Amino acid sequence: MNLVLQLLKRISEQLFPGYFALVMATGVLSIGTHLLELDLVAEALYIFNILAFFILWILTIIKLIYFRDVIKSEIKNHRLAPSYFTLIAGTSVFGCQVLMIGEHVNIALFLWFFAIILWLIIMYTFFTVMTVHPEKPAISKGINGAWLIAVVATQSLAVLGSFLSSDFADFHVLMLFFSICMYFLGCMLYLNIMIFIFYRFMFVELKFTAMAPPYWINMGAVAITTLAGANLILQQAQWGFLAELSTFLKGFTLFFWVTGTWWIPLLIILSVWRYVYHRDKPGYDPQLWAMVFPVSMYMTGTYKLAEALDLSFLFYIPKVIIYAALIIWICVFWGMITQLYRKLRRKIS
């Protein structure tokens, strides 16, 4: 027992704070395959995500108990601190999985409330610490795509809340109001943070090694915004106020979908620039899950947008992207398993 605890403590101490991106990526891919009626794949990913969710929370709790100094140092780090938003998004996306695939409404509701509490703690801790930090880095060292996980976390609350609202008739107006507030707040955060990321791209030297997987969140953040907006449009029959906002929501949600679509070719080109032109050797990094998530979320968001706007031709996009998303997930998963096996052998020996 002591050996197991010591091993868990070693793993927890070195646990990357953004590892819940694994839950995010797996969850949204599972939901996407469910929507496309690939039920066996969806259920297999659901079972895997149950295991991943609980293991990551056990490791996180151990880290919180035994390695608070490590957490404090990570929270003060401009590049690592945003990764903690994956705890919120991972919990919310897993809640969507539990609701849509597991059909456990009460558990999904609990996860939604839990994610809201996490959002309050992490959101205000992060922005307070970043604001009062006495030694602020240059923009080239202080910001990257990981900052947009704050957007993903916020929109994930809107997504789960809008999914849940139809199961609680007595509170559906309150839940939808909260969801639409989170939707608009996420839009605000994206527009503000993206200004600095775009400035970083255009006017500050970007070395090829800096083109890390978290920059794919540039697209992933607007993909989940698309999903949140589409869900709200689909819920307009439940609440007259949403129906009044329908035209605005349709235009605004389409705007974010187009923005996400625009990012995809550029991100592919920049990835080729790093790994092909500069011949940088790809290897497993936990941050790679931050690339799997946006691809899967774009697929799912596009599907729900096509449904919300009644644009049948858009359904062809997720039917094609699903294969790319599955291949990328398998490749990253294999890299993770291989690396964990090597590390485990070294620790045991």
C-alpha positions in Angstrom: 0.0 0.0 0.0 2.8 2.4 0.9 4.5 1.6 -2.4 1.3 2.4 -4.3 0.9 5.7 -2.4 4.5 6.7 -3.0 4.1 6.0 -6.7 0.9 8.0 -6.9 2.6 10.9 -5.0 5.5 10.9 -7.5 3.1 10.9 -10.5 0.9 13.6 -8.8 3.8 15.9 -8.1 4.8 15.9 -11.8 1.2 15.9 -13.1 0.7 18.5 -15.9 -2.1 20.8 -14.8 -3.7 20.7 -18.2 -4.0 16.9 -18.3 -7.8 17.2 -18.1 -7.6 18.1 -21.8 -7.5 14.4 -22.2 -11.0 14.2 -20.7 -12.1 17.2 -22.8 -10.9 15.6 -26.1 -12.2 12.1 -25.3 -15.6 13.5 -24.1 -16.3 15.7 -27.1 -15.2 13.0 -29.5 -17.5 10.5 -27.8 -20.4 13.0 -28.1 -19.6 13.6 -31.8 -19.5 9.9 -32.6 -22.8 9.6 -30.7 -24.4 12.3 -32.9 -23.1 10.5 -36.0 -24.6 7.3 -34.7 -21.3 5.5 -34.2 -22.6 4.2 -30.9 -20.0 1.5 -30.2 -17.2 4.0 -30.5 -19.1 6.6 -28.4 -19.7 4.1 -25.6 -16.1 2.8 -25.7 -14.8 6.4 -25.4 -17.4 7.0 -22.6 -16.1 4.0 -20.6 -12.5 5.1 -21.1 -13.4 8.7 -20.0 -15.0 7.5 -16.8 -11.7 5.9 -15.9 -9.6 8.9 -17.0 -11.8 11.3 -15.2 -11.6 9.6 -11.8 -7.8 8.8 -12.1 -7.0 12.4 -12.9 -9.1 13.7 -10.0 -7.5 11.3 -7.6 -4.0 12.5 -8.8 -5.2 16.1 -8.6 -6.5 15.7 -5.0 -3.2 14.0 -4.0 -1.3 16.9 -5.6 -3.5 19.4 -3.7 -2.9 17.6 -0.4 0.9 16.9 -0.6 2.2 19.4 -3.2 0.5 22.7 -2.6 3.8 24.6 -3.1 4.0 23.1 -6.6 0.4 24.3 -7.3 1.2 27.8 -6.0 4.2 28.0 -8.3 2.2 26.8 -11.3 -0.6 29.3 -10.6 2.0 32.1 -10.7 3.3 30.9 -14.1 1.8 32.8 -17.0 2.1 29.8 -19.3 1.1 27.0 -16.9 -1.7 28.7 -14.9 -4.2 28.8 -17.8 -4.0 25.0 -18.0 -6.0 24.7 -14.7 -9.1 25.8 -16.7 -9.1 22.3 -18.1 -10.4 21.1 -14.8 -13.6 23.1 -15.4 -14.0 22.2 -19.1 -13.1 18.5 -18.5 -15.8 18.3 -15.8 -18.4 20.0 -17.9 -17.7 17.9 -21.1 -17.7 14.7 -19.0 -21.1 15.9 -17.7 -22.3 16.2 -21.2 -21.1 12.6 -21.9 -22.9 11.4 -18.7 -26.1 13.1 -19.8 -26.1 12.2 -23.5 -24.5 8.7 -23.5 -24.9 7.5 -19.9 -28.4 9.2 -19.6 -27.7 10.0 -15.9 -29.4 13.3 -15.5 -28.8 13.8 -11.8 -25.1 13.0 -12.0 -24.8 15.4 -15.0 -26.5 18.1 -12.9 -24.1 17.5 -10.0 -21.1 17.8 -12.4 -22.5 21.0 -13.7 -22.8 22.5 -10.2 -19.3 21.2 -9.4 -17.9 22.8 -12.6 -19.6 26.1 -11.7 -17.8 26.1 -8.3 -14.5 25.3 -10.0 -15.1 28.1 -12.5 -15.6 30.6 -9.7 -12.5 29.5 -7.9 -10.1 29.1 -10.8 -11.4 32.0 -12.9 -11.0 34.7 -10.2 -7.8 33.2 -8.8 -6.2 33.2 -12.2 -7.2 36.8 -13.2 -6.4 38.1 -9.8 -2.9 36.5 -9.7 -2.1 37.6 -13.3 -3.2 41.2 -12.5 -1.3 41.7 -9.3 1.8 39.6 -10.4 4.8 41.8 -9.6 7.0 40.4 -12.4 5.1 40.3 -15.6 6.8 38.7 -18.6 7.0 40.0 -22.2 4.0 39.1 -24.3 6.1 36.6 -26.3 6.8 34.6 -23.1 3.6 35.3 -21.2 0.8 34.4 -23.6 -0.1 31.5 -25.8 -3.2 29.6 -27.0 -3.6 28.0 -23.5 -5.1 31.3 -22.3 -8.1 30.6 -24.4 -9.0 27.6 -22.3 -10.6 30.2 -20.0 -13.1 30.7 -22.9 -13.5 26.9 -23.3 -14.2 26.5 -19.6 -16.8 29.3 -19.7 -18.6 28.0 -22.8 -18.6 24.5 -21.4 -20.9 25.6 -18.6 -23.2 27.1 -21.3 -23.2 23.8 -23.2 -23.9 21.6 -20.3 -26.5 24.0 -18.9 -28.4 24.2 -22.2 -28.3 20.4 -22.5 -29.7 20.0 -19.0 -32.4 22.7 -19.2 -34.9 20.5 -21.0 -34.8 18.0 -18.1 -35.8 20.5 -15.5 -39.0 22.2 -16.5 -39.3 24.2 -13.2 -35.9 25.7 -13.6 -35.3 25.7 -17.4 -35.6 29.5 -17.7 -33.1 30.1 -14.9 -30.7 27.5 -16.4 -31.0 28.9 -19.9 -30.5 32.5 -18.6 -27.3 31.3 -16.9 -26.2 29.5 -20.0 -26.7 32.5 -22.3 -24.8 34.7 -19.8 -21.9 32.2 -19.9 -22.1 32.2 -23.7 -21.8 36.0 -24.0 -19.1 36.1 -21.3 -17.1 33.5 -23.2 -17.5 35.5 -26.4 -16.1 38.6 -24.5 -13.1 36.7 -23.2 -12.3 35.3 -26.6 -12.3 38.7 -28.3 -10.2 40.2 -25.6 -7.6 37.4 -25.3 -7.4 36.8 -29.1 -6.3 40.4 -29.7 -3.0 39.7 -27.8 -2.5 36.3 -29.4 -3.0 37.8 -32.9 -0.6 40.5 -32.0 1.9 37.8 -30.8 1.5 36.1 -34.2 1.9 39.2 -36.3 4.3 41.5 -34.6 6.5 39.4 -32.3 9.1 36.9 -33.4 7.6 33.4 -33.3 10.1 30.6 -33.3 9.0 27.3 -34.7 9.4 25.6 -31.3 6.9 28.1 -29.9 4.2 26.8 -32.3 3.0 24.4 -29.6 -0.3 22.4 -29.6 -2.2 24.8 -27.3 -2.4 27.3 -30.2 -5.0 24.9 -31.7 -7.2 26.3 -28.9 -7.4 29.4 -31.1 -9.9 27.3 -33.1 -11.2 25.1 -30.3 -12.4 28.1 -28.3 -14.7 29.3 -31.2 -15.7 25.7 -31.9 -17.2 25.3 -28.5 -18.7 28.8 -28.7 -20.4 27.6 -31.9 -21.7 24.5 -30.0 -23.0 26.7 -27.1 -24.7 29.1 -29.5 -26.3 26.3 -31.5 -27.6 24.7 -28.4 -29.2 27.9 -27.3 -30.8 28.4 -30.7 -32.2 24.9 -30.5 -33.7 25.7 -27.1 -35.6 28.8 -28.2 -39.0 27.0 -28.1 -38.5 26.7 -24.3 -38.2 30.4 -23.6 -39.7 33.3 -25.5 -36.7 35.6 -24.6 -34.4 33.2 -26.5 -36.8 33.3 -29.5 -36.5 37.1 -29.5 -32.7 36.8 -29.6 -32.8 34.0 -32.2 -31.7 36.2 -35.2 -28.8 37.7 -33.2 -27.7 34.4 -31.9 -27.7 32.8 -35.3 -25.6 35.6 -36.8 -23.2 35.7 -33.8 -22.8 31.9 -33.7 -22.2 31.7 -37.4 -19.6 34.4 -37.0 -17.6 32.3 -34.5 -18.0 29.2 -36.7 -16.5 31.0 -39.7 -13.7 32.3 -37.4 -12.9 28.7 -36.4 -13.0 27.5 -40.0 -10.6 30.3 -40.9 -8.1 29.1 -38.3 -7.8 25.5 -39.5 -5.7 26.0 -42.7 -3.4 28.5 -40.9 -2.8 26.2 -38.0 -2.1 23.3 -40.4 0.4 25.4 -42.3 2.2 26.5 -39.1 2.3 22.9 -38.0 3.9 21.9 -41.3 6.3 24.8 -40.9 7.5 23.4 -37.6 7.5 19.7 -38.2 8.3 19.5 -41.9 10.1 22.6 -42.9 12.2 22.8 -39.7 12.2 19.0 -39.3 11.3 19.2 -35.6 10.8 15.7 -34.3 7.3 15.2 -33.0 7.0 13.4 -29.6 4.3 12.9 -27.1 3.4 15.9 -24.9 0.3 16.2 -22.7 -0.4 19.4 -24.5 -1.2 17.4 -27.6 -4.6 16.7 -26.1 -5.2 20.5 -26.6 -5.0 19.7 -30.3 -7.2 16.7 -30.3 -10.0 18.6 -28.5 -10.4 21.5 -31.0 -10.6 19.1 -34.0 -13.3 17.0 -32.2 -15.1 20.1 -31.0 -15.2 21.6 -34.5 -16.8 18.4 -35.7 -19.4 18.4 -33.0 -20.1 22.2 -33.1 -20.5 22.1 -36.9 -23.1 19.2 -36.6 -25.2 21.1 -34.0 -24.9 24.4 -36.1 -26.2 22.6 -39.1 -29.1 21.3 -37.0 -29.8 24.8 -35.5 -29.6 26.7 -38.8 -31.2 23.9 -40.8 -28.3 23.9 -43.2 -28.2 20.3 -44.4 -25.0 20.7 -46.5 -23.0 21.4 -43.4 -23.6 17.8 -42.1 -21.0 16.6 -44.7 -18.2 18.4 -42.7 -18.5 16.3 -39.5 -18.9 13.2 -41.5 -15.5 13.7 -43.0 -13.7 15.2 -40.0 -14.8 12.4 -37.7 -12.1 10.1 -39.3 -9.3 12.7 -38.8 -10.4 13.2 -35.2 -10.4 9.5 -34.5 -6.9 9.0 -36.1 -5.4 11.9 -34.2 -6.9 10.7 -30.9 -5.5 7.2 -31.5 -2.0 8.5 -32.3 -1.9 10.8 -29.2 -3.3 8.0 -27.0 -0.6 5.6 -28.2 2.0 8.2 -27.5 0.7 8.7 -24.0 0.6 5.0 -23.3 4.1 4.5 -24.6 5.5 7.3 -22.5 3.6 6.2 -19.3 4.9 2.7 -19.7 8.5 4.0 -20.0 8.2 6.3 -17.0 6.6 3.5 -14.9 9.4 1.1 -15.6 12.0 3.7 -14.6 10.1 4.6 -11.4 9.6 0.9 -10.4 13.3 0.0 -11.2 
